[in-house]
Each structure stands twice: as C-alpha cells, then as structure tokens.
Amino acid sequence: MTVPQKPQKRPANPRARRGGQPANAPPAPAPPEHGAARGRPRTHAARVEDAPDEEFDLENISADEEESVPPRARTRVHAPVDPPAINNDPLLDTVKRTSRAKSPPDIKHFFDREGENNICNSCQDSPLSTKPNFTYSKGSGVSTLRQHIYKWHLLEYLIQALENSWPIQVKEVRMFHDQGHSIEEMKIHVEMGGNLASLPRRQNANAASKPEERDSIPEFSIPTFHQFLLSFIVADDQALNLVEGVEFRRLLLLLREGLREQDIPRRTKLRELVHAIGDISFTADMWSDDSRKSFLAMTAHWIAEMKETSRLELKAALIAFHQVKGSHTGKSLARTVRYLLDRADITAKIGHITLDNADNNDTMMLELERLLGEREIEFDAQDRRIRCFPHTINICVGHILKSFSNIDPAALEDALVGAFVDDSDGGGGGGGSGGDSDEYLEAIKNNPIELGRRTVKAIRASGLRREEFAHLIESCNSSGLFKLQGTVVQVPQYQLLHDIRTRWDSVYFMINRLRVMRVAIDYFLSSPDHQNIVQHKMDAMDWFVLRDFEAILE
C-alpha cells in the first residue's frame, strides 16, 4: 500500500471532525478530495501533527478507501442545502473512528507494552518452567491477544469480566453468552474443570422475537409483568436491587406507555414474590461407582398446588446426578451445589438441605451461605441444614458395635453379674442358658457379628455353593427335614446377605437374615459335603448373643 504523503500543517477545524459544519456556517477550507467513500459527501479537517502517544495501524485502513493524493491547491466545499442530521445515538452511530481508542480493559489487564512487544503479565509471572508464548509483536491484533487470553487465562478473564462488568469481546465467550449462558455460569463451569464447549446448548436468546414464537407470549397484565420480571431476575442471576435502579425503572416505563411507576415492584415486593412461589428443600449425598468415580445426587422436595383440584401435594424429583471431579472439600462442593441450583433455575427458592454428618458438609454449608449472600439470597448455614436421621442412627450403631468389641472383659463380666434370667434363643439347638454368664462373655469376646459375617462369606463364596444352598432349602422343605424344637418348619427360599459399610442398617439385615435361616445354615454346614467349611458353624451361645445384637440394632 502506498502511504499517503503528509500535507502541510493547517489549523484543525473541530467542527469538521465531528461530522460536518452547521448549515449557516461560512464555508471552511477543505483538504484534497479522497474520492467518495461510503456513498456520501464527506468533508475533512486539515491534518494536525500526531500527538506523541497517538498511534495508527496502517493495516487497519479500509480497502475501499481510494489512495490519498497530495493537495494541489486550496479548494472550498460548501455545505449542502439539507445536511444530514447529526446522529447523537451512540448505539446507532456506525461511522468508523480513525483515531485509536484506549486499550480495551481486557487487553490492558492481561498485557503490558514493553518496547515493541506486548507481554502477557500473567504468563511472565508464572512460576512454571514451561510457559506458553506470551510475547507478541506491537502489530499483533487484539483478536490474536484475545485468543491467548481464551486459551490460557479463561477463568481469570471470566472472573474479571464479572467483577468489572467488562464488555464481552472474546469471540468464544461472546458466542456462548449470546446463546443464553451467563458469565457467572461459565465461570462456575470452568472452575469445575469444564470447558465452554461442554456447556449445554441453549436456544438463541433472540428466538422469542421470531413471529411464529411470539404467540407463546401472553397478553400484558400487571401480574404477568411481575412474573416475567421475576423470571428474568432469577434466570439471569440478577440482584434484586436491579429494580431499585432509576434508569432501569425508566427503561420499563419507556417500553410500556400505560405502565405506571407504582406498577414496577420494589425489591421488598420481589422478595415476597420469590417466597410466594414456595421454598424448595433438597437432599444431597455423594456416591462412588466401581471405578471410584464420585457422583453427587440431589433431590428436590416442594409443595405444589394442583390446578385441577387446588389441593396442595408434596412433590419430589431428582434434579442432578452429577460427576464431581477434583477435590471434595466443602468449598468445592458448595460451588457444585450452587452450579446445580443455577442450572435448574431454582437458586432463589432454596429452602433446607438434608445432608449426612460428614465434616466437609459443615464447611460446604458455610461456603454456600457466603456464595448466596453475594446474590442477596438469605441463607443461614446452621438453620437451613437438616442432619440425616438414619445416618445419625447408623453412627450410633457403629459406636455400640465398636464398644462391644473393644470392651474391657472385666468390666463386661461385672455388668453381666445377675443380668441373666431364664431365657432361651427360641431358635433351637439348645438355646443359651440364662445363667451361664461365662459362656455369654466368651461368646461376646469371639465377636459373633464377625463370625456371622464369615459364615455368610463361606456360603456365598461361589455360584455353585449358592446353588447348592438354594437346592438344600428346596429339598428339605419338601421332605420336612427342617425342624425347630421338634416342630417341622419351612425355611424361606432366600440367600444370605452381606453387610456393607456404607449401606446403613446392613448389619441388622445381615443378622436378621442369618437368624431366619439358622436351621438351613446349620444343616448345610453339618453336611458331609461341606466339611471344608464346617469351622464357620456357630454354636448355640453364638446364636444367642447374635439375637441380642439384633434386638439392640432393631
């Protein structure tokens, strides 16, 4: 490209720079003609000396501009009779400015100018030995610099854009923002290890303006207006203080001629509307699959009014079964819970949360209180937490069982003195003598729960052995071989149950199933075909103590 020659200096005409002269102004000297650009007459002020800090990028000159020609003589260009009206609306002013504006805030935040280069300060300060390319030439376009930001500093960009209300100019971020994803949502998604490409696809925000889809928008009314305003605030994560803004209220009045100031709800009214919809309570818990991947399940519980009957009904739904990557700290889980609530558009309706007694849940609730407080959502970590009652009972059971296995034998023997009465197991096979405290003490020392666990493991050791056990029950039931205290009994066609550490009450169910099938178990282990596992057969006192454990757990 041929670089235009620099004309001789003349005094600048500021009015000409701002879009032309008034109709009644005297004609002003004009610079040489540059050819018609944009299809309309243009007047130019004489060029002034460039300021020391002003820069021009010659590569940004539009290709449809004709080549500049040095001036030959002074000429005068008179203003047209009907000059075009000056456009004062900055949103509609599409005329390109020739002078370079200040650096955009995102570029200014991440890059420093050092000599002829743009240096990414975040990469330069990184302690990593292997760094991405963080030096770009002075002529690099902002799109190149923003590609660097998107590739290496996306989370920091989203945080700064959210805190400082930056205009969204990174192409990929703007694309997802136009699809309806808020900056807050994108930030949380990236914090959790995701990338923007994995965000769920949403219908374009402009879709409602299509003629065929405007039919779904109801007729205007004040209650409908309140409902739509509330939905906008909740879905777009806006603060309730938004409705207190003078300019926002004036915008609403402008859009609806018949709308009055008192029709626009204040913050307190919006809060009432939010609560009028009804709070939603939640249960949440973590699980791990066979490959040790962790998942957080959340269920929602709320009261709904049935339109047909106007009756209130309790509703429940699974709203998330979400894989949790990374650490399971309380703060990390709080961000995950907030993300799941945001995804379901019910964050503002949060009620109580039922959780187990894990320590990280204490931290999670405190962090969730802080995160919701940033949005002016009232949430008290202590008041809104409900501790899972079955888990509390399970903890108590664990302490009871541990106490029996670790108890001082001398202390137990003292406690058993006079504690026995004439009793029998009722399970046959010579139930334990009520007064034989020595045998009872010895049975407790042998840990009958562990003995029962080994019995279950022995009989369930293989598919063949389980089939033999089932066949034994079927044949003995048919032939009447199962007897309890001389009476023929029928044993249910069940299999034995393992206890599982993470499954509450499983110890109780294991003991209960053992006692129900005691006759079949003793018969099976006494069979000549199973002498290799006969050592797992429990004696009468073991069964007697096991019955007492069942009573405690029940």
Buried (B, 14 or more C-beta within 10 A) or exposed (E): EEEBEEEEEBEEBEBBBEBBBEEEEEEBBBBBBBEEEEEEBBBBBBBEEEEEEEEEEEEEBEEEEEEBEEBEEEEEBEBEEEEEEEEEEEEEEEEEEEEEEEBBBBBEBBBEEEEEBBBBEBBEEBEEEEBEEBEBEEEBEBEEBBBBBBEBBBEBBBBBBBEEEBEBBBEBBEEBBEBBBBBBBBBBBBBBEBEBEEBEEEEEEEEEEEEEEEEEEEEEEEEEBBBEBBEEBBBEBBBBEBBBEEEBBEEBBEEEEEBEEEEBBEBEBBBEBBEEBEBBBBBBBBEEEEEEEBBBBBBBBBEEEEEEEEEEEEEEEEBBEBEBEEEBEBBBBBBBBBBBBBBBEBBBBBBBBBBBEBEBBBBBBBBBBEBBEEBEBEBEBEEBBBEBEEBEEBEEBEEEBEEBEEBEEEEBBEEBEEEBEEBBBEBBBBBBBBBBBEBBBBBBEBBBBEBBBBBBEBBBEEEEBBEBBBEBBEEBBEEEEBEBEEEEBEBEEEEBBEBEEEEBBBBBBBBBBBBBBBBBBBBBBEEEEBEEBEEBBBBBBBBBBBBBBBEEBE
